[in-house]
């Protein structure tokens, strides 16, 4: 059973999410709240598998709450799925940097919300290839600092660097396998090694890392 905490300052949206999620046999809503501070406090009490997090809320917003739940240095990070609207994708970028495992738009159909929760709970990042190109690519210059580390200093083999670059451009494992003429399982192995060597949690962090270090533009 996947335990879900819903955080949104709009009661109608919270109720809608809770109804959709609670109807699933493998999902359980363990708490609801309307601001980031309550989300952090309740998450530390009920220990959800996934927090469905709004961005703009009174008091502590969703970005800061995400950082407290899943950011660098958090001993036992909680997986966070951020929800936003089309005109707030700047906040999504910030949330990903804060440690979110993925995001959805608020007008996504119920099936996408459920798929997103299950995907994040399983430890995968919820960024479809086309979304990666559109969102992360849009902020590439901002993600990559002026003093980006030289690629030669990264603890990766030439092939791992190749895989990371393709991953960061938004290719799926199958597409990477086709591009490099290797098996799907081999790509999964490379991705796992990359995450381990760079101390990254998931593909979202790998994409941001690649942009920050100038591996893609």
Secondary structure by P-SEA (a helix, b strand, c coil): cbbbbbbcccaaaaaaaaaaaaaccccccccccccaaaaaaaaaaccccccccccccccccaaaaaaacccccccbbbbbbbbbccccaaaaaaaaaacccccccccccaaaaaaaaaaaaaccccccaaaaaacccccccccccccccccccccccaaaaaaaaaaaacccaaaaaaaacccaaaaaaaaaaaaaaaccccaaaaaaaaaaacccc
